[in-house]
């Protein structure tokens, strides 16, 4: 397994209707590096955002989708990249994450 630094763990936040409804319960959703584990995700969130304390981390692995395309030589199939999503639950006395504040 490659050495993943904390700034490489969190790729981007997930902004959907379901993830936005979880913010009232201090649950935030992020796309994370596929090789990152829950401990690395917890450390990355706490280092990147000041005053944030993580209570729990849930992760979901997604396989890549199968894609087909036609070329001059015939039909070719392949897969998109696999992804991983993390739902981070903060403690009740923790500060909110600022990137979601204006949404």
SULLIN-V733779 format. One record per backbone hydrogen bond with DSSP energy under -1.0 kcal/mol. NH is the residue of the N-H (numbers start at 1). CO is the residue of the C=O. If there is no record, write none. Layout:
NH:CO / NH:CO
//
This chain:
8:5 / 11:31 / 12:31 / 14:29 / 20:16 / 21:17 / 25:22 / 26:23 / 27:22 / 28:88 / 30:86 / 31:12 / 32:84 / 33:9 / 36:33 / 41:37 / 42:38 / 43:39 / 44:40 / 45:41 / 46:42 / 47:43 / 48:44 / 49:45 / 52:49 / 55:89 / 56:89 / 58:87 / 60:85 / 62:83 / 67:78 / 69:76 / 71:74 / 74:71 / 76:69 / 78:67 / 80:65 / 83:62 / 85:60 / 86:30 / 87:58 / 88:28 / 89:56 / 90:26 / 91:53 / 94:91 / 95:51 / 100:97 / 101:98 / 103:100
//
